Amino acid sequence: MTLNVAVVGTGPAGFYAADAVLKRIPDCRVDLIDRLPTPFGLIRFGVAPDHQTTKKIMRAFDKTAREAQCRFFGNVELGRDVSLDELRANYDAVIIAVGAGNDRAAGVPGENKKGVIGSATFVGWYNAHPDFRDLNPPLDTKNVVVIGNGNVAIDVARVLVKTRAEMAEADLPEHVQAAIERSPITDVYLVGRRGPMEAKFTNVELREMGELTHAAAVVDPRQLPEAVGEVEDERDRRLKQKNLSTLKEFVEHGAAAKSKRVHFVFFAAPVEIKGGDRAEAVRFERARVENGRAVGTGEFFEIPCGLVITAIGYRSLPVAGLPFDARNHIVPSREGCVSDGLYVVGWIKRGPSGVISTNRPDGAEAAEHIVANVKPAGKAGRDALARLLAERKVRVVSYADWQKIEAAEIAAAVKPSPRRKFTTIPEMLAALT
Ligand SMILES: Cc1cc2nc3c(=O)[nH]c(=O)nc-3n(C[C@H](O)[C@H](O)[C@H](O)COP(=O)(O)OP(=O)(O)OC[C@H]3O[C@@H](n4cnc5c(N)ncnc54)[C@H](O)[C@@H]3O)c2cc1C
């Protein structure tokens, strides 16, 4: 008998899991289900449009999707088109890999004002995620505040200040490029509660900020320590050392002769977003770091701005039929196993941390559990799913369909951009007729 496995979510975690199952059980059948017509999750919709090298991992996942045992069910949403109970009734094992695609609230007064946008939403907009096509962020401002000190915050700042020429090899949608080009933005403030040595930037991303055509990286030298200080972990110490050297280089280069600036502001905790209906400024409390934590000093200052992007983390939403840890925004599991035959992998399991390859061990763990504990029970698998979806008149996007969508995007690209992404689901489906 054949073992039928459903993987829900086709980001890195879903693909690593599919690959791990196929390697261990070569004669099984793996169905890859995604709510969007496009596979690859945040590789397409999160990873920055000007970091195409990072997106090359899609080629490896494409190989997995084209395996004879695999089938892609795109445009099929768990909870809307099919329930978890239905999947469990028809598959021997179900692996949930739906990620954490939502914004975490900043928890400061004023965050509901116009012009305050979470990074999941803003990054989705500039990466052509269909959910955010009509965001129309108010870019009619000179100053932008980005709250957060990780790579997503850097991505947002960089995309806002790069020129069209610098973006030529990216896959930024034209309406986004045009909106950024039209905007009067000159200064982006990247603000972190803690200090430069606690910031989560990786060095490649940080260095890039010193290499932009029209934008200078600005750092107040008084916020930089003389040296890194004691750090137990050697790898961590090396990263901090590199970041400190890079920040010191930014100080040396200065901002002369550049028309835009990205200001690195440390030791500042947001306490309020001020303004009327629209954000007009962010009020911060200066902080110092004690035992790794930011502690307020009672001294306040404001940065005027018409746009605030909060890049403070992503969160998952509950999945009907699965337990949910509402504090940590994850599905609780024992090493990925919710119960025999039901697994979680990736960000829905661990929370939003790490890089693409961090999700790989989750897939191996789930696959090992399936090998040890799940036997084929003669379930109908994909035939039953296809029947159910046909009854519900769901327009399933197959992998061949996705390849057509991709071919149309590549054909429409203005070289050297690799693709001109469709920005809505109807546009994608129209490319299939
Ligand atoms: C802005 C940003 C930039 C990043 N840049 C990098 C980088 O440069 N390098 C790097 O290594 N890592 C980067 N990462 C991290 C990397 O993207 C994540 O580690 C990884 O994508 C998490 O994988 P996942 O499969 O758990 O989630 P996701 O990639 O989010 O995949 C989840 C999938 O599930 C689907 N889905 C959701 N709900 C449903 C449902 N109900 N039914 C069916 N399908 C559903 C979604 O459409 C999506 O395809 C970045 C992350 C972000 C947010």
The ligand as an ORCA input file, in Angstrom:
! r2SCAN-3c Opt
* xyz 0 1
  C      11.019     39.786      5.147
  C      11.806     38.508      5.286
  C      12.999     38.374      4.640
  C      13.746     37.194      4.770
  N      14.925     37.102      4.128
  C      15.656     35.986      4.260
  C      16.909     35.875      3.581
  O      17.343     36.799      2.892
  N      17.619     34.707      3.739
  C      17.134     33.673      4.512
  O      17.806     32.626      4.617
  N      15.950     33.752      5.161
  C      15.199     34.874      5.047
  N      14.019     34.963      5.697
  C      13.546     33.827      6.530
  C      12.805     32.741      5.700
  O      12.004     33.359      4.738
  C      11.989     31.847      6.663
  O      12.912     31.163      7.499
  C      11.126     30.831      5.952
  O      10.436     31.343      4.847
  C      10.100     30.200      6.919
  O       9.552     29.093      6.251
  P       8.078     28.523      6.442
  O       7.950     27.494      5.386
  O       7.874     28.148      7.852
  O       7.072     29.745      6.155
  P       6.693     30.504      4.811
  O       7.868     30.720      3.952
  O       5.932     31.697      5.243
  O       5.691     29.518      4.027
  C       4.372     29.299      4.462
  C       3.516     28.903      3.265
  O       2.240     28.471      3.752
  C       1.213     28.988      2.917
  N      -0.019     29.035      3.721
  C      -0.292     29.836      4.763
  N      -1.508     29.572      5.259
  C      -2.043     28.574      4.505
  C      -3.279     27.868      4.517
  N      -4.223     28.127      5.408
  N      -3.499     26.911      3.579
  C      -2.535     26.618      2.650
  N      -1.334     27.269      2.604
  C      -1.086     28.217      3.521
  C       1.735     30.351      2.506
  O       1.093     30.824      1.315
  C       3.224     30.043      2.295
  O       3.457     29.626      0.973
  C      13.244     36.134      5.574
  C      12.022     36.273      6.225
  C      11.302     37.443      6.084
  C       9.994     37.577      6.803
*
